[in-house]
Every structure is written in C-alpha cells, then in structure tokens.
Amino acid sequence: MPEFDDFPVSELPAQLAGWFAAQGWVPHGHQLQMLAARENALLIAPTGGGKTLAGFLPTLARACTGAMGQGLHTLYVSPLKALTHDIARNLARPVADLGLNLRIEDRTGDTAASLRARQRIDPPHILLTTPESLALMLSYPEAPQIFAALRRVVVDEIHALADSKRGDQLMLGIARLHSLAPGVQVVGLSATVENPQRLASFMGGAEIVLADPGPAPDIAMLPTRQPPPWSGAGGAYAARDVMAAIEGARLALVFINTRAQAELFFQALWAVNERNLPIGLHHGSLSREARRKVEAAMAQGQLRAVVATGSLDLGLDWGDVDLVLQIGAPKNIKRLVQRIGRANHRYDTPSRARIVPANRFEVLECVAALQAVAAGELDGTVDMEGGALDVLCQHILCLACAGPLDADALFAEITRTGPYAALPRAEFEACLDFVATGGYALRAYDRWQRLVLRDGRWQLRDPRAARDIRMNIGTIVAPELLGVRRGPRGGAPLGDIEESFAASLRPGDTFLIGGQTVRYDRLRDMIVEVTPQPARDPKIAVFNGLKMATSTELSARVLALIGDRAAWAALPDQCRDWLELQGRISHLPQMGTMTCESFERAGRSYFALYSFAGRNANQTLGLLVTHRMEALGLAPLGFVATDYALLVWGLEPVNDPGPLLDAQGLRAGLQDWLAENAVMKRSFRAVATVAGLIQRNLPGQRKSGKQATFSSDILYDTLRKYDPDHLLLRITRNEAQRGLADFGRIEEMLRARGKIVHVMAPHVTPLAAPLLLEAGRIPIRASGTERLLEQEAARMMAEAGLTLEAAEAKSGA
C-alpha cells in the first residue's frame, strides 16, 4: 500500500490546537490518529464521535500551514445530497474562525449549472459531492486538469454505500482518481460495523482506526396504554404515547420505515397533538423545497419533532435532538444503531431512544433487536461477491466520454478496486464488447455501436453520444415519478408519486402527500394536479411504499428467542401467553427445524410455514410452493408472506410438506418462474438502464415509465430468443435470484433447518392467527371498518384460545 507525503504530521498545528481549545474541546484519540495516517484509512466511530472532523483535520492542518496550493485538494463524497449541505455549513465555522483562505463548494444535482461549469475550469480547494456527480465529472475531457492537484478523498458514511451498486460506482471512480492523481489518499468514515476488515477490503485496503464506542445507549421499548394489535404496520395505536414522549423532549426524531407509513403516522400524531406543537415531516418523495424547509426549521430549533424515513438516517446534524422514537420494528440492527445515534449527537452522552412495535410479532423482533444492540452485535456485512457488471459497463462508457481508453491499462485500474479485484479478464472483455457493439444479437443496430477501436485504443464512435451518456449516469433505478402540484398549471409543488400509483387514480380520489389530504383532479403534461381537501379522510394511503425485509441476523435472533423459554422473561405478559399457547396447541419454531402447520377454517385448508427468511424470500417461496401445490392437485387459492412466515390457503389440505420444500425442485421451479415472470423483466429493465442499453433521459425529453418498460420488454424478449447468454441476461438472472427473489435466503433456510416438523393443528393457531388478519388487509380503512377488523381479531384470537380481553388484562392495560 502506498504512503502519502502530502501531510506527514503527528500533532495539530498550533493554530488548529488553539481553535480546539477556544471551543473547549480536546481532540479525540481517533481524530489524531487520522491526522497522522499516511496510508488509506478507515475510521470506525459511533455517531457523535467526530468522524467528519477527523476526516477533514489533515486538510485543515495543511491549510493552517499556508501550503494548500491551488486547485482541488480534498474531495468529499457523501451518499446524500443533504449531507453535503450539512457538511458545508459545519465546515464554514472552523474555516472562518481560523481565517483560512479556502473555497468550499458542493457539486450535486442541485448545484446551479453556472457553478458546475466554473468548477470544471476552476475547482475549489474542497469539493463536496456524491458518487453520481463524481462519475459525471470523470466523464469530462477536463477531468485530468480538475483532479491533477487532488491529495485526499474523504468518503463519508461508507458503510451505507458498500453493499450497493452506488458503492461499486464510487470505487470505480476512485480507481480513476488514483490514475489521474497518483498518491491520493482515500479516507473512509463509517458508523460501527460488524466486520471492519471487509469494509477496508472494499476500499482496496486501508489502515483501520477504531474509536472508543462511547457510553451505552439508553434504549428500551416505549410503554403504551394498550398492547400492540395482532397485525398491522402503522403503529397508530400508540400515537398518544408517542405524543407524550415528544412533549417531554426538546426535539424528537420519529423514524418509520416507509414513506406511506410516515404520512399516516404524521396524520395520527396531529390528531392527538392537543398542544399544537410544531411537528415536521421529512421523506424522499416530498419536494426539495419542503424538505429544505423542515431541515432549516430543525437546525434553528423551531420544531419539537420530525417524522422521517431513511432520509434522515445518515450523519446529518440537525439541532438539539435528545430523543429518537422508532415506530415499527427496525428490520435491521445496524439501521437501529444508526438511528439511535441521532439522539444526543455528542460523543460522551448516551443516546436516548424508544421503540414502538407495530404489532404483537414485532414485539419479539424489537426485543431481539434490543438484545443485539446490548450485546454489540450487528448485521449487514459488506457483500463481497464482486462488483456489478452493469455498473462496470456504465463506467467504461463514462470514461470513453473523457477520451480514448487502453484496454490493458483500464483492466489493471479496475482490478485495483475492492469490488472488482477478482474480476476475470473474460468478464471485463464481455463488458467492453457490450458497450462497443451491444452484443451478438444487437451488433447490427447502429444505435448500440458506441465504441470503436482506433490505433489500439477504444473511443466513442460518435463524440456527440457523450451528451446522452452523461444524462443517464447513475445506478439508482427508482420507479418513474410524477410531480404533484396544487391546482392547475403553476401551482405549488407538493412532492412526487409513482407513475403506477397515479395511473390507478380516478378523479375525486383522495390520498396523502406531505402530511395533507389532497383530491386527484387530472394528469396533465406528466404533472398530477390536485386540490387540498383538509376536511376529508384519505381514500388511499399514498404512493407505493416498499416493505423492508428483516435482516438474516435479526431473523435468527427472533427464532432463537421463540425457541428458548428461558428468554421469554424479557417479553411482555401477553406475548408470553401467546407463545405458551402456541406450544400447547401446535409447536414452537426452533433453530435447526422447519415448523409447518396445517389446519382447517371456514371451508378452506391452510398451510403455515414459519421460515423466518424475510418478506422477499417468503414472497418468492409462496409463488414456488403454490405452483407445486397446483401441480400436486392441492388447488391453492392464495397466500400471504411476512418476514417470519408464509400462509397458503386452498381447497385441499397439505398432509406432507416434504415434496413442497425439496430444494432441488424449488430451484428448478424458480428458473421456470423467472423465465416467464414479470419480475425478470423488471429486473432486466433496471440492469439495461444502468448498463446504458436503455436511455431514460434524452435532450428535451424523458421516456415515461410505460415507454421504458415497453422498450425493455421488447429487448428482453429479443435477447431471450436470439442471444440467451447475452451479458445483460446473465446479470439479470443473477440479480433476480439474489435481489428480487432472494432465493439465497430460501436455500440457506433449507440447509440450516433441514428437519421438518409438521403439525396437523385442530384449528387456527396463535402464530397463524395474525397471518389470517394480514391476508385481508388493505391500506386505509374508515373507522367503521377498523371496528369490524377489531371484532374479527377478537373472534380469531378466541378461536386460537387467546382472547384480546385476557391479553389486555394480563398486560395491565
């Protein structure tokens, strides 16, 4: 690993040491270690541990000596645009106090075009950007001049990028920076992760600096007036309890897992906000103006609470937050730790957080998550299976926009990165062939003949194509969004909704966006026009919110908790009674076994499988199992999948689940299903967009989601027929199995829990009862329908042997 001669110091310059003393601060040990680091370095520190300042200390120290020089010295890369704005604001203070002559600018999609153009000629000393904007800058012919003086790259929240295509894109960009600026030092800043060495390997190698973890957090479940419902995901039952907690805090962050749930819970809070406290809403589908307004109000101390999704997960420092409330199970231990750290954003002060489970099963998940945090165990380790090949295709196209490429030099550059270190030369050549010709089945079409070999170097066949390539840089292929505006043309923007959701609306339908109920009027020029309807209840929750799957590690902890009666002491009374009754009527799921149940109810045969494989895997398992049931004449009618179980109902009972759960048969069924299913086409569309086969953005126009889908479906069918081993089809098959289908978790479940325990239960069981309620759920109900659901829940639990009244009496509610 190379060493860096730019700033070989071991202590703070006097000017910078004086600034620390003036603030009443003493530099942390890990900050001084980062200052002295002469190699690539990875800092692992808890939230509030001064990671960002540690990353910038060498730059500030260099500036204090007056030896900064001209040009771009430090590049800061963040996964969030909002984080670059926050860092710019926080850096401005020490730079001003120290009287440093430093230009600090950001470069994101929100940056004015005039400023972006100037930065290509006259870059600042410190540039704050995102992976996508870095890729765009590297595509310009001026890239060698822009980055010639670069000495340091600071990657913030690197753990949030490492297991994604954005992380692959970033590491490829940094590999190019190493070529343009030999000797550049790369610094990664990360929250606590389970395996720091794997994260360092993702960086291509780095010295690991471990900060003291600080005091243990003050974290527990929030006491509520009534126990959680048997099913559901919104947490509205606890709105008054959450409001009381907000009233006792200076500033509370209320995290919830999806945008739809955030909108609904925001409404529920306002309904019980009797003191009319200022509460904000923040999620990614709100307009930029709405988000900035909430962020500014937080920073200025004008709010008492903010309901947010992952849009505020990462290292933002907004005001004096002293309480975090997590509504619904966190689904991921690492995410919970990250969110906890938003409270008391100080290194020496315990973070205070409370969790509100949305339903009875989530009580188990929350207890398991709390135990994992207390034990210091995390999940979400970096996926080191290799960098994504569609991202590599896009990267090659981007670099070709900047100038001719030597294949041997490019391969050597790419394989210096962590994600692509083991990339076979044949796969690299396949990517190069694809971007040059489109592949065997498409090489006759001029539009995909994009590179040409001249004088031994690859370059753009038509230099004018660079504009189109740059307009489509990025690895995030989100659902097509349509803007929502109040009133006719020129109305105020409210946010965005998915195109598929907009297509389902009829004039007069009401839905939630930005915390308010609006009526759908019309779709005009790709803009959804609405009218505020504050006095009406929303008919539909909001745009489609993705349900997050519980991590493998957290699922395993929940399964272990259920199977260990001694561990039930940590559970509320009603949950212990629930599990006790399950053990008497049927069987408790345990590590090493696969528990299944069959029972009859209301003229239907039910089959419950407690897989604990996560929602995505169970969804796939449901499709495969019902397909096999159909072949066996069991006449399945439908299924519902949750994180912990699969429930199938049909006309014939399942007497032997063995044939349904044969691993070889399931894999064969998966291949058949994927080949014909829309899931495969959806996955292909995303891969083709990233790889550059489909261009969503063109000068003066943008394909709608339907147009892009139509184009990708034609290409998919063509390649399947004429070039079934095409690079993009191979990528798609792998991604569909690992991502959308999550088949790997199914196979791991079958390996780890090979013994099948099948119970022919006398009636619906306590663990299956919530699944039956889940099966009939719809997004929004009027209050009368809610009362009917409560009555059905009471009947269901009584049938299972555990009444709501008994449970509530035991809980002291």
C-alpha positions, 0 to 999 in steps of 0.5 A: 500500500502506498504512503502519502507525503502530502501531510506527514504530521503527528500533532495539530498545528498550533493554530488548529490546537488553539481553535480546539481549545477556544471551543473547549474541546480536546481532540479525540484519540481517533481524530489524531490518529487520522491526522497522522495516517499516511496510508488509506484509512478507515475510521470506525466511530459511533455517531457523535464521535467526530468522524467528519472532523477527523476526516477533514483535520489533515486538510485543515492542518495543511491549510493552517500551514499556508501550503494548500496550493491551488486547485482541488485538494480534498474531495468529499463524497457523501451518499446524500445530497443533504449531507453535503449541505450539512457538511458545508455549513459545519465546515464554514465555522472552523474555516472562518474562525481560523481565517483560512483562505479556502473555497468550499463548494458542493457539486450535486444535482442541485448545484446551479449549472453556472457553478458546475461549469466554473468548477470544471475550469476552476475547482475549489480547494474542497469539493463536496459531492456524491458518487453520481456527480463524481462519475459525471465529472470523470466523464469530462475531457477536463477531468485530468486538469480538475483532479491533477492537484487532488491529495485526499478523498474523504468518503463519508458514511461508507458503510451505507454505500458498500453493499450497493451498486452506488458503492461499486460506482464510487470505487470505480471512480476512485480507481480513476482518481488514483490514475489521474492523481497518483498518491491520493489518499482515500479516507473512509468514515463509517458508523460501527460495523460488524466486520471492519476488515471487509469494509477496508477490503472494499476500499482496496485496503486501508489502515483501520482506526477504531474509536472508543464506542462511547457510553451505552445507549439508553434504549428500551421499548416505549410503554403504551396504554394498550398492547400492540394489535395482532397485525398491522404496520402503522403503529397508530395505536400508540400515537398518544404515547408517542405524543407524550414522549415528544412533549417531554423532549426538546426535539424528537426524531420519529423514524418509520420505515416507509414513506406511506407509513410516515404520512399516516403516522404524521396524520395520527400524531396531529390528531392527538397533538392537543398542544399544537406543537410544531411537528415536521415531516421529512421523506424522499418523495416530498419536494426539495423545497419542503424538505429544505424547509423542515431541515432549516426549521430543525437546525434553528430549533423551531420544531419539537419533532420530525417524522422521517424515513431513511432520509434522515438516517445518515450523519446529518446534524440537525439541532438539539435532538435528545430523543429518537422514537422508532415506530415499527420494528427496525428490520435491521440492527445496524439501521437501529444503531444508526438511528439511535445515534441521532439522539444526543449527537455528542460523543460522551452522552448516551443516546436516548431512544424508544421503540414502538412495535407495530404489532404483537410479532414485532414485539419479539423482533424489537426485543431481539433487536434490543438484545443485539444492540446490548450485546454489540452485535450487528448485521449487514456485512459488506457483500463481497461477491464482486462488483456489478457488471452493469455498473462496470459497463456504465463506467467504461462508457463514462470514461470513453466520454473523457477520451480514448481508453487502453484496454490493458491499462483500464483492466489493471485500474479496475482490478485495483478496486475492492469490488472488482479485484477478482474480476476475470479478464473474460468478464471485463472483455464481455463488458467492453464488447457490450458497450462497443457493439451491444452484443451478438444479437444487437451488433447490427443496430447502429444505435448500440455501436458506441465504441470503436477501436482506433490505433489500439485504443477504444473511443466513442464512435460518435463524440456527440453520444457523450451528451446522452451518456452523461444524462443517464449516469447513475445506478439508482433505478427508482420507479418513474415519478410524477410531480404533484402540484396544487391546482392547475398549471403553476401551482405549488409543488407538493412532492412526487408519486409513482407513475403506477400509483397515479395511473390507478387514480380516478378523479375525486380520489383522495390520498396523502402527500406531505402530511395533507389530504389532497383530491386527484383532479387530472394528469396533465403534461406528466404533472398530477394536479390536485386540490387540498381537501383538509376536511376529508379522510384519505381514500388511499394511503399514498404512493407505493411504499416498499416493505423492508425485509428483516435482516438474516441476523435479526431473523435468527435472533427472533427464532432463537428467542421463540425457541428458548423459554428461558428468554421469554422473561424479557417479553411482555405478559401477553406475548408470553401467553401467546407463545405458551399457547402456541406450544400447547396447541401446535409447536414452537419454531426452533433453530435447526427445524422447519415448523409447518402447520396445517389446519382447517377454517371456514371451508378452506385448508391452510398451510403455515410455514414459519421460515423466518427468511424475510418478506422477499424470500417468503414472497418468492417461496409462496409463488414456488410452493403454490405452483407445486401445490397446483401441480400436486392437485392441492388447488391453492387459492392464495397466500400471504408472506411476512418476514417470519412466515408464509400462509397458503390457503386452498381447497385441499389440505397439505398432509406432507410438506416434504415434496413442497420444500425439496430444494432441488425442485424449488430451484428448478421451479424458480428458473421456470418462474423467472423465465416467464415472470414479470419480475425478470423483466423488471429486473432486466429493465433496471440492469439495461438502464444502468448498463446504458442499453436503455436511455431514460433521459434524452435532450428535451425529453424523458421516456415515461415509465410505460415507454421504458418498460415497453422498450425493455420488454421488447429487448428482453424478449429479443435477447431471450430468443436470439442471444440467451447468454447475452451479458445483460441476461446473465446479470439479470438472472443473477440479480433476480435470484439474489435481489428480487427473489432472494432465493439465497435466503430460501436455500440457506433456510433449507440447509440450516433447518433441514428437519421438518416438523409438521403439525396437523393443528385442530384449528387456527393457531396463535402464530397463524392467527395474525397471518389470517388478519394480514391476508385481508388487509388493505391500506386505509380503512374508515373507522367503521371498518377498523371496528369490524377488523377489531371484532374479527381479531377478537373472534380469531384470537378466541378461536386460537384460545387467546382472547384480546380481553385476557391479553389486555388484562394480563398486560395491565392495560 
